[in-house]
Amino acid sequence: MNNAIVLGGGIAALAASYGLRQAGVVTACLLGGPGATALSSGALDGGQPGLAAQDVLSFCAELGLFAEPSSSVLVATRLGVLRYARARDGGILNVLPLAGRRVGIPRLPRLGWDADWLARSLNESPICAAQATVFVAFSVKVSFGEQASRLSAIDFSALVQQQREPLVGALRDASVVENLAGCLLPPACFLEAQQASEWSSELGIAVGETLSGVGETAGYRFERARNGLLERLGVKVHAGYASGVRATDEKVTVLTPDCEFSADVAVLATGGWVSGGVRLSDTNSVELSYELSATSGLSISLHGRPFSASAAWGADVGSLGLGELSQIGLLPLVGHRPTRIVAAGDASASGKRTLGAAIESGLAAAARLTAAFSETP
Ligand SMILES: Cc1cc2nc3c(=O)[nH]c(=O)nc-3n(C[C@H](O)[C@H](O)[C@H](O)COP(=O)(O)OP(=O)(O)OC[C@H]3O[C@@H](n4cnc5c(N)ncnc54)[C@H](O)[C@@H]3O)c2cc1C
């Protein structure tokens, strides 16, 4: 096998690209658009316990996004819930080492950021009681201007960078007065892992954000880290979506509206419903069927069976429920002869919908293709 093409811009595609490059395969990636990874919270869940496999740890280290991938972390949502995760994006505060200590939440002028309410809600959580952590809201004397609460996240983060010195000074003063061991900031501060660690050392306390809501900053940090890793790996990146994928005994052809690519193998990491990787077929028949966004001739399944639903009364997709919809995908071809197209991440019907599972399945797809086709001239 000489070359491979990976479809998708999420974490499964990135892990597959990483695995293929580690095996020395020339790899191209067709990115598509933002998918579930770009919408996720910044917490990494799922996968094998402890995500201990060496290749997963190496991948996370190369990506440079997820801190402490081999141990559990405790993170706070912006809606006032504390929860455990396997790892966190380095811009997010890990509350676990702050057990028994005080964590401050600054009153910052952001729509949807109510420090007093957030502190109360976190303090009421059973995990917080068990950890004996105390969250306290405090005021900072920094002028952000009257419009600050109405700015977009990206503009607010620019304002935070502009006001960095007075803000860090105000947080430092508060940390002394309030006897804080940590400081929890809104996602709109847009702290990269390195900035979070710089602020932490300047303040002498742990600083980081809550988890992101849908479409907030964690997804943006993933995309930056992804682009950096693809560049370092020497993966040729193409913008746009594939409209079809075909395999013969010798090669794979990926079609886009503008051109086509040929490769020895392909990884379909095109995601599920959320990213548009799986969609309703354009059909007028009574049976509704589902297809991948890149038509491949491979059949879509749910719970191991070919999947279709009655459309006699219209497309009642909602009746399936989100849980079911998210499980629609390609079945792994267990026991079949090696196939040149392998699914990974949410595009596969068999996996759990988590970042950890998507990383593992991307790496596994690369390993399977390398093992099956590495002898092919
Ligand atoms: C709102 C939300 C919050 C979540 N929170 C968490 C969390 O806190 N922790 C956790 O572990 N997991 C979380 N998940 C689940 C996790 O994000 C997903 O399981 C994981 O990101 C799936 O990665 P993936 O690479 O398989 O798919 P995706 O990230 O969806 O990537 C699929 C990619 O394929 C592209 N694509 C689609 N069709 C084509 C085509 N025809 N040609 C080329 N490219 C195409 C898409 O544009 C996209 O870039 C969350 C998911 C969502 C939606």
The ligand as an ORCA input file, in Angstrom:
! r2SCAN-3c Opt
* xyz 0 1
  C     -22.929     18.545     21.001
  C     -22.016     17.364     21.227
  C     -21.309     17.292     22.428
  C     -20.449     16.206     22.641
  N     -19.749     16.158     23.812
  C     -18.866     15.156     23.996
  C     -18.083     15.114     25.178
  O     -18.205     15.962     26.064
  N     -17.193     14.101     25.328
  C     -17.015     13.136     24.369
  O     -16.155     12.261     24.545
  N     -17.777     13.135     23.248
  C     -18.679     14.117     23.034
  N     -19.458     14.119     21.917
  C     -19.317     12.998     20.955
  C     -18.072     13.190     20.105
  O     -17.929     14.550     19.798
  C     -18.173     12.357     18.817
  O     -18.438     11.009     19.140
  C     -16.866     12.418     18.036
  O     -16.441     13.758     17.894
  C     -17.039     11.782     16.658
  O     -15.911     12.076     15.890
  P     -15.888     11.674     14.346
  O     -14.570     12.115     13.843
  O     -16.307     10.261     14.165
  O     -17.057     12.525     13.672
  P     -17.182     14.116     13.414
  O     -16.415     14.905     14.391
  O     -18.652     14.357     13.257
  O     -16.459     14.293     12.034
  C     -17.041     13.904     10.817
  C     -16.419     14.755      9.743
  O     -16.761     14.224      8.464
  C     -17.107     15.303      7.615
  N     -17.915     14.785      6.512
  C     -19.212     14.394      6.490
  N     -19.561     13.982      5.254
  C     -18.428     14.113      4.493
  C     -18.138     13.855      3.123
  N     -19.067     13.390      2.304
  N     -16.884     14.114      2.661
  C     -15.904     14.606      3.490
  N     -16.134     14.858      4.805
  C     -17.387     14.620      5.287
  C     -17.845     16.259      8.541
  O     -17.948     17.547      7.959
  C     -16.894     16.206      9.751
  O     -15.777     17.023      9.553
  C     -20.325     15.181     21.660
  C     -21.032     15.260     20.472
  C     -21.865     16.349     20.242
  C     -22.628     16.428     18.955
*
